[in-house]
């Protein structure tokens, strides 16, 4: 699963390859040795086969040139003051890693394979500068090799990988799509191993947030402003080769690829992705408007990985997001990719099996637990409230009404319907179980619905007024009963 380098990097590398380097001057200045120069000239600007033959004849000496050893410095340390040489050797090293597998394996087996490169990653405060950009590419490829093969330096991997992740996270936060693409492609290079995925998850505040920001932009939604995702009310396609938020198709694909790789740790990441990024609702929306079969394939496979390993939490969220109905409609798209078709069938069977055992109460509980409300059927069904109001109040020691209070405590500036629905639910709880009013008051729900009577939104005002009316009705009835007695 090797991805082509981004155009941004290719252009930079070609530019550096074309620059003349005064190698003899570097030898005279004792920046590099004559032996170093002979090695470099034997592999520079020659055919790939000639380069491969030269290196395989003396792999150890080329490892020493690039990484140091036997008491000597690597060329990156020796030429630290010559940025032109550093840039050129980073490009050449990247070429060697791509062209000569035996060298790549030998480099990864070195006792300190990342030592010459880590300082270069921090050589400039500007993440766009050539040296850290080129260094991250070399490190990503070396780490990929070290992680997927038996390494002599696990401690060095533990030291290097978080630093690479931090650098790539800074790239991913850039407004430049080319830099974002570099970050995501290099993430993918290392996310092939379980260890890399666990470290990535440990740093998720840095690593994941920029990726989900890209996905939310592609869906036309921002974090905590996802009403369009819940309503399914917009299209992802906006221009040829691009999608909503000016997110290019290739960037979208690469982001989905990285998260798909992470989803192989579903037991570790599933609930967190749901709680922190609403991944099920986001992916259901993206699946609905997926512009290409290759993005559809990744979306389906990621959902299957997550739903299969975090069933208790994520299957209710998938039903709430109306994923089962979407899967049915996907079958009419005439997908041709065998993996996509297999995952579509497996997802359909998984959700069919789950929904057969679910009740309306389960659907309502899942919606409350999702932290976002919509006008699903239970909210306006009097029979549902007569049968389930007490159960809602008692469920898991009041966990559902505490979550309802949490939902209503937010402003929901871009989705006022959530407040109206919450007030509707409070009204029904008070109406059906009036003796539990004190429980609701302790959670601040009475005070909150009274405040919401001043909302500009007409729907919120009406539902909050109805909720307060139920409270007052039982208050007046209680006083009348006392007077009669």
Order of alpha helices (4+ residues) and beta strands (2+ residues): alpha-alpha-alpha-alpha-alpha-alpha-alpha-alpha-alpha-alpha-alpha-alpha-alpha-alpha-alpha-beta-beta-alpha-alpha-alpha-alpha-alpha-alpha-alpha-alpha-alpha-alpha-alpha-alpha-alpha-alpha
